[in-house]
Amino acid sequence: MAGDVVNLRQFRKQKTRSDHEKAAEQNRITFGRTKAEKTLTQTLNETAERRLDQGRRETPSGIERPTED
């Protein structure tokens, strides 16, 4: 009537590994982006920053703008 001896520690570790793998898979779906997507975002940000800088007014050198307190 005695069955095989089972080491529950192995099953607990296996369940923990599978839970971590499921969480990692969900994170890859949620946060993962391809290299092309990252490059596109970086290019768009650089373009927007360049356009913003082109419209910036420069103050003459040696003249400081008053700060508001």
N, C-alpha and C positions, 0 to 999 in steps of 0.2 A: 504494500500500500504506500510505501514511501516513494516519492517521486524523485526526479533529479534535483540536485542542489543547484539553485540559481543564485547568481551573484547580482543583487539588485543595483549595486553601484554602477555596473556596466550599463544597465538599462537607463539609469538616471543620467549618466554622462551622455549616452546616445540621444536621449530626449533633449538635453540641454544643447547639444551640438545642432540638432535639427531645428530647434527654436531659434538659435542664433543665425543659422543659415536662412531661415524664412525672413527674419528681420533684415538681414543683409540684402536679400533679394528685393525686399520692399524698398529699402534705401536706394538701391541701384536704380530702381524704376523711378522713384521720386526725385532723387538728386542727381542722378547720372546724366551726363550730357556727352555727346560725341565730340571729338576734336574739332570737327567742322563747325558744330554749333558754338563751341567756345571761341573759335577764331572769328566767326561771323559777329558774335557779340562784341568781341574786342575791337574789331574793325569799325563797327557802328559807333561804339563809344568814342573811339579816337576821332572819327569824322565829326561827330557832334561836338566834341571838345574843340576841335580846330575851328569849326564854324562859330562857336561861341567866342573864341579868342580873337577871331577876325573882326568882330563887332565891338571889341573892348576899346574903350578910350584910354589912352595913355596920358598920365600926368607929366608935365615937363619935369626934367630932372632937376633936383635941387629944391623943388617946391613940395612941401608936405601938405597933405590934405588935413584939415582939422578933423579931429575925432569927436564924435558925439558922446557925451557922458550921461 
